[in-house]
C-alpha cells in the first residue's frame, strides 16, 4: 500500500526541518563532493575550512567522501578520518562551520575495487567482494585519470575488520566535531559492490541471495549506529547508477529489500541518488516511490534538481530534503540564491574540479560580492 504524504506550505524548502538528531535551518543539503585537495597525511587541505564555512548556510553539509582506513583509499588527495592528525584537521573545519551556524556530517567510504595498487600497502591489490575488475578509472597525483587495478576477493575472516574500521572511523568523526556520519553505500564502492550480483559472485554468507549480499551494509550500519547513535547516521544509495561499473540484474527487488531492512535502525535520513549519477534521471525504469514506502524516516534525494523541482518535491511531501552538488560547488551562497531566485554562477573549468588550490574551490563569488563588483565598475 502506497503512503500518503502530507503537503507542505509554499516555500517549505527554505523552512527549518529536523533529521534525526540534527536541527536544520532549511531543507537544502550540500551533497558530498570529492575535490581531491587533501594535504599530507590525508588531512583536510589548507582551503577546506574556507570552502565549507562559505557554504554553512546549507541546512546540512555532507563533507566529501572520507576514508575509513589506509586500505580504503582509491583516489589521490582524498581525506581520511582514522588518524589523530586527520581528526585534529577536521576539528578545525567543523568548529568553524559550527561557529558560522552550520550543521555538518561526514561521508565515510571504502572505495573497494575502485582503487589502484599505488594506494595499497606494499602495492597489494585493492579488495572487493569478488575478483572482478571495474571498468572505470581513478585519479592519481601527477598522472590524472587511469584505469583501476584488478582487485582480490576479501576472505570471510577479513570482513569483521572492515566493519571494525567503519565503526572506528564513525567514532573518530564525532571526536572530529562532526554532527554525524553518512555511510557511502553507493556508486560501486565497497558496500555497494557487495550489494550487487554483477560485482558480488561470492558463495558464502555474503553472496548469492539478496539477503546475503545486503549483509555487509547492514552489519556496518548496525556497528556505526551502536557506536554513535542511529539518529546521527545516514546512508546513501544509488539504485540504478552505473558509476563505478555498478551492475545488478534486479535493482528494484534489491533496493526494496535494502531500504526496508535499513528502516529498522531509525536512521537520521536516507539519501537516494535518483537515476544516473550526474546524468539522466530516467536512465532506467525504477519505482522510487516503492522505496520511500518502505522507509519511515527523513527522505533525501539527489541528482539534477533545480529550484522549481526541489520546491515542488518538498511541498508535495514526496521528499523531505534535497541535496545539491555542482550547484554548491559554484555557489557558496546557494541557499540565498535559490530563495531569491537569483542568477547562479557558472562552473569554472573542469580542470578545477579535482585537485588544485583555491581557484575553482573557494573563489566563487557570492551575490553580495557580485553586486559590489558591479557597483565599483
N, C-alpha and C positions, 0 to 999 in steps of 0.2 A: 504493500500500500504506500502510495506516494505521500510525502509530508506536505502539509500546507504551511506556507511561510507567511509570517506577519509582515505586512508592508510597513515601510518607514516614511518619515516626512521627507519632503524635497530638501536636498542638501544634506542628507544623513551621512554622506561620505565624509563630510567635514566636522561631524559631531563626535564627541567622546565615545569611547567604547571600552569594553573590558574583554580581555582574553586571558583566561586562567588567572594567574597572579598579577597580570600586567594591566595597569590603568593607562589607557591610550588617549591622547589628546584628539585624535581623529582616526579614521579608518584607512588611511593611506600608509602603505608599508614600503620601505626601501628594501628591495629584493637583494639577496646576496650576490655580489658581483666580483668575480675573480679579476684582479687587476695586476697581479704579478709584480708587486712592488715591495715585498717583504725584504728586510735587511739581513745582516749577518745573524746566524743562529735562528733563522726563520722568525725573527721578531717583526712586529708591525714596522713598516718603513717610516722614514722621517716625516713624511707628509700625511700619514694616516690620521693623525689627530685632527688636523685641519679639515681633511676630507670628510670625516664623519661628523665633526661639530657643525660644519656648514649645512649638513642635512638633518640636524637634530630636530627640526620641526615635523619630521615624519612621525606618525603615530607610533611606529615601531621601526627601528633599524635592525635588519638582519645582517650582521657583519659577514664579510666574504668567507667562502669555504676555507676551513682551517683544519690542519692535520691533527689527528689524534695520537700520532706516533711517528717515529722516523720512517718506518716501513710504509706509512700511509701516503707519503708524498708522491705526486705524479706529475707536477709541473714546477718549473723554476719560479722562484720568487713568491711562493705561496706560504702564508704564515702557519705556525703551529700553536698549540695550546697545551703543551705537556712538559715544558721545562720551566724552571724558576725564572729565567730571563724572559721567556715568552710571556709568562704570567705578569711579570713586572711591566713589560712593554705594553701589554693590553690594558693594564690597570690605568696607565696614564691616559689612554684613549677613553675608556669607559668613565673615568672620573670627569673628564672634560665634557663628554656627552651628557652626563647627568647634570653637571653644572649648567648646561645650556637647556635643560628641561627635557632631554630626550630619554627614551627607553630603548635598550639595546640588548639583543641576544646574539649569539654566535652560531654559525652553521658548522657543525663538526662532520668531517668526512674521512673516509678511507677510499682512496682512488682505485684500489684493486688492480685490475688488469689494464686500466688506463694510466699506465706508468711506463717507466723506462729503467733499464738496468743501472743507468748512471745515478739514479736516486736511491738505489737499494744497497744495503750493506754488502761489501765485498763484490759488488757487481752482480748479485744474485738476480734471478728472475722475479718480477712482480708476482703477487699472489692473486688468486681468483678462485671461484667455485670449481671451475674446470679448466684444463689446459687448452683454452681456445683463444687465439689471438684476436684482439679487437681490430676491426677495420676503421681505425681512427688515428689521430695524431696527438702529440703532446708538445709542450713548449720547453725548449732547452735554452739556457743562457748562452748567448753568442752564436747560436745555431738556428734559432727560431723554431718553427713547427717541423717536427719529424715524426715518423711512424712510431707507435708504441712498440714495446718489446713483447715477445712471446711470454705468457705467464706460466706459472706452475699451479697445480691444484693444491689448495690448503688441505692438510690432513685433518682428520677429525679432532685429534688431540691438540691442534693449534687453535681451533675455533674459540675455546674459552679465553685464550689470550687476547683475541680480537675483541671479545665482549668486555674483557677487563680494561683494555685500552680505551674503549668508548666511555666506559664508566669513569675511569680516572680523568680523562680529558674533560668530562662534564663537571666533575668536582673542581678541577683547576679553573674552568671557565667561571664558576661562581667566585672563586678566590680572585680571579682577574677583574671582578666587578661587573661581569655581565649579569643582566637580569634573568637570563635563562639560556636555553640551548635549542637549536633546531638540528635534528638528525637529517643528514643528506641521504635520503633513500631513493634518489632519482638519477637520471642521466647516465646510466651504465656503470656507475661506480660500484664499489663492492657490495653494499646492501642491495642495490637494485639488481646487480648481476646474479646474486643468489636467488632473487625472486623469479627470474625469467627462464623459461625452458630453452630459449635459444642460447643462453650462456651458462646454464646450470645443467650438466649432464650427470650429476652425481647419483649414486645408487644407495647412499647411506641415509641417515636420518635428516640430512639437509638437502636432499634431492628427490626428484620423482614427482610426488603429488604436490598440489598447491600448498597444502598444509605443511609439508616438509620444506618446500622452497621458501616459505614465509617464516620459517623457524628462526633464522638468524636475526632478521629485522625485529621480530617480536621479543627475542631474548635480549637484544641490545636495548630496545625500548624499555623493557622491564628493569634492566640493570640501571639505566640512567634515571628512570622515574623513581626508583628506590633511593638513588643517591641524592638527587636534587629536588625531588617532588615533581609529580606529573603536571602540576599546574604551572611549572616553569619549563615545560618541554613541548616542542612542536615537532612535526615530522613532515618532510617534503617528499612528494611522489610525482612522477611524470608518466602517467599510464600508457600513453601512446607515442611518446617521444622516442626517436631513434638515436638521440645523442649518445655518444659513447658506444655506438654499434649495439644498442639495446634492442632486444627482439623477444617476442613471446607469441605463441600460437593463439592464445585466447586471453588477451589482456582484460576483457570485461569480467570474466569469471575470476581471474587472478586478483584484480584490484577490488572487486566487490568483497572478496574474502579478506583481503588485507585491511581494508578500511573498517570492516565490521569487527575484525579482531583488535585493531588499534583503538576502536571506540571504548573498549573495556577499560582502558587505562585512565580515562578522564584527562586527556591532554589539554594543554593550553590552546592549541589550534591544530588544524590540518591544513597543509599548504599544497595546493594542487596546480600543477602546470597543465594547462588545457591545450591540447594539440601538440604540434611540433615545436620544440624549444627554439625560440627566436624566429619561428616560421609560421606556416599556416595553422590556423586554429581548427580547421576542418580537414586535416590531412588524413584522418582515419575516423570512421564511424564509431562513436563511443558515447555511452549514456552517462554523462557526469551527474545527472540528477539521481541516478541509481546509486552512485557513490554517496552523495550527500544524504540520501535517505537512510544510509547505514551509519551515519555519524551524528551524534547529538551535540557536539561542541561547536566551537568557532570555526567557520569555514573560510579559508583564504584562497584566492585564485590569482593566477598569473598567466600572462602571455598576450601581448598585443592589445591590452586595454588602453583606451584613450579616456578623456574626461567624460564624455557622454556615456560610453559603455559602462564605466565604473560607477557613475552616479545611478544609472538605471539598475544595474545589478544589485547595488546596495539598497536602493529604495524599494526594490521589489521583494527584498528579504531573501533572494536566492543566494546571496553571499553576504558575509559579514565584514571581510577585509579584502582589499585589492593591493597586490604588490606590483611595483613598477621597477624595472631595471634600467634600461638605457635612458629613459626619461629622467631618472635621478642622476645618472652619470652627467648629463648635460645641464641639469637644472637643480642646483643646490637648494633653491627655494621653491621646489616643485609644488609643495602644498599651497603656498600663496598664489602661484601662477594658476593652478587648477581652480582655486576658489574664485579668483578674479576673472577666469577665462582669458588670461593674458597670453601673449605670444610666448612660444617656447624656444629656447636656444637650440640650434642645430648641433649635432655631434661633430666634434673635431675629427681629424683623420683617424682611420682605423689603426694606424701605427701608434697612436696614443692609448689604445685600449689596454694593451698588455705590456707591462714593463715601462721603464722610463722614470721621469721625475714628476714635477709639479704640472708641467704642460699637459693639458687634456685630463687633468686629475683634480687639481684644486683651483684652477684659474678660469673656470666658467663663471661668467658674471651673473649676479643677482639682478632682479628688476630694479632695485634701488641703484645699483652701480651703473646699469644701462641708462637709467634716467639721468643720473648725474653726468655721465659722459655726453649725453645729448645736450644737456643744459650748458656744458662747457664748450660745446662745438660752436 
